[in-house]
């Protein structure tokens, strides 16, 4: 992995609660709140200045912009939700460009597992009884925050163990 373990360790304690909140709130309300997106951007803005070389930090902003543009295009034609697009853009600077293929495989795996687990859980009466008002249990759309947040979290955890790059 190109993201260094040290950089991942800087980000992890700040990113973890945001990523978990996004997964939870998307299941409960089918919404990724703007303040979660802004909080993740603020973590990159502040912690990234400490954890990354300035050139890597600047390129992170470029990746945010690219993912935001692509995400809004996909959202405008109904392929992804606007909150999903904004959160994916906020996630982008945390992913080292050299780790992109690894991250996309991780995201695909987490999405598949999350989708199956969510579909099984929504058919379980115990889950329906425990969280009766959760919107994702009653709608056909999949709460993509359930995959996006944990994917970023898993990526940073993997980097703490396997990261050896200079980023």
C-alpha positions in Angstrom: 0.0 0.0 0.0 1.2 3.5 -0.8 -0.5 5.2 2.0 1.9 5.1 5.0 0.9 3.5 8.2 1.8 6.8 10.0 -0.6 8.8 7.8 -3.4 6.3 8.2 -2.9 6.4 12.0 -3.2 10.2 11.9 -6.5 10.0 10.0 -8.1 6.9 11.6 -9.3 8.3 14.9 -11.0 11.3 13.2 -12.4 9.4 10.2 -13.8 6.4 12.1 -16.7 8.1 13.9 -17.7 9.9 10.7 -17.6 6.7 8.6 -19.6 4.8 11.2 -22.1 7.7 11.5 -22.6 7.8 7.7 -23.3 4.0 7.6 -25.8 4.3 10.5 -27.6 7.4 9.3 -27.9 6.1 5.8 -29.6 3.0 7.1 -31.9 4.9 9.5 -32.9 7.9 7.3 -31.6 6.9 3.8 -29.6 10.1 3.9 -26.0 11.1 4.2 -26.1 14.4 6.0 -24.1 17.4 4.6 -22.5 17.9 8.0 -20.9 14.4 7.8 -19.5 15.3 4.4 -18.2 18.6 5.7 -16.7 17.0 8.8 -14.8 14.5 6.6 -13.5 17.4 4.4 -12.5 19.3 7.6 -10.5 16.3 8.8 -8.6 16.2 5.5 -8.1 20.0 5.6 -6.7 20.0 9.1 -5.2 16.6 9.8 -4.0 16.2 6.2 -1.8 19.3 6.6 0.0 17.5 9.5 -0.1 13.9 8.2 0.9 14.5 4.5 3.6 16.2 2.5 2.1 19.4 1.0 2.2 18.1 -2.6 0.2 15.0 -1.6 -2.2 17.2 0.3 -2.8 19.4 -2.7 -3.3 16.5 -5.0 -5.9 15.2 -2.6 -8.0 18.3 -3.2 -7.7 17.6 -7.0 -9.1 14.1 -6.4 -11.9 15.5 -4.4 -12.9 17.8 -7.2 -12.7 15.0 -9.9 -14.8 12.6 -7.8 -17.3 15.4 -7.0 -17.7 16.3 -10.7 -18.2 12.6 -11.7 -20.5 12.0 -8.8 -22.7 15.0 -9.6 -22.9 13.8 -13.2 -24.0 10.3 -12.0 -26.4 11.8 -9.5 -28.0 14.1 -12.1 -29.0 11.1 -14.2 -30.2 9.1 -11.2 -27.4 6.5 -10.9 -26.3 7.5 -7.4 -27.7 9.6 -4.6 -26.5 13.1 -4.1 -25.3 12.3 -0.6 -23.4 9.3 -1.9 -21.7 11.4 -4.5 -20.7 14.1 -2.0 -19.4 11.6 0.5 -17.4 9.7 -2.1 -15.8 13.0 -3.1 -15.0 13.8 0.5 -13.5 10.3 0.8 -11.3 10.7 -2.3 -8.4 12.6 -0.8 -7.8 9.9 1.8 -7.1 7.3 -0.9 -3.6 7.3 -2.2 -3.7 7.3 -6.0 -1.5 4.2 -6.2 -3.9 2.4 -4.0 -7.0 3.2 -6.1 -7.4 -0.3 -7.7 -7.0 -1.9 -4.2 -9.5 0.5 -2.8 -12.0 -0.1 -5.6 -11.7 -3.9 -5.0 -12.3 -3.3 -1.3 -15.3 -1.1 -2.0 -16.8 -3.7 -4.4 -16.3 -6.4 -1.8 -17.7 -4.3 1.1 -20.7 -3.2 -1.1 -21.5 -6.8 -2.0 -21.3 -8.0 1.6 -23.2 -5.0 2.9 -25.9 -5.4 0.2 -26.5 -9.1 1.1 -26.4 -8.5 4.8 -28.8 -5.6 4.5 -31.3 -7.5 2.3 -31.2 -10.5 4.8 -31.6 -8.2 7.8 -34.6 -6.4 6.4 -36.4 -9.7 6.0 -35.7 -10.7 9.6 -38.5 -9.9 12.0 -36.1 -9.4 14.9 -34.4 -6.6 12.9 -37.8 -5.1 12.0 -38.7 -5.1 15.7 -35.5 -3.6 16.9 -35.4 -0.7 14.4 -39.0 -0.3 13.1 -38.6 3.2 11.9 -35.5 2.7 9.8 -36.2 3.9 6.3 -33.8 1.6 4.6 -35.8 -1.4 5.7 -38.9 -0.2 3.9 -37.4 1.2 0.6 -36.1 -0.6 -2.4 -32.9 1.5 -2.7 -29.7 0.3 -1.0 -28.2 2.7 1.6 -24.8 3.1 -0.1 -23.4 4.8 3.0 -23.4 1.4 4.6 -20.7 0.4 2.1 -18.9 3.8 1.6 -18.1 4.6 5.2 -16.8 1.1 6.2 -14.8 0.9 3.0 -12.9 4.0 3.9 -12.5 2.7 7.5 -11.2 -0.7 6.3 -8.8 1.0 3.9 -7.3 3.1 6.6 -7.1 0.1 9.0 -5.3 -1.9 6.3 -2.9 0.9 5.7 -2.0 1.0 9.4 -0.8 -2.6 9.0 0.4 -2.8 5.4 1.2 0.8 4.6 4.8 1.4 3.9 4.8 4.2 1.4 6.0 7.8 1.9 2.6 9.5 1.7 
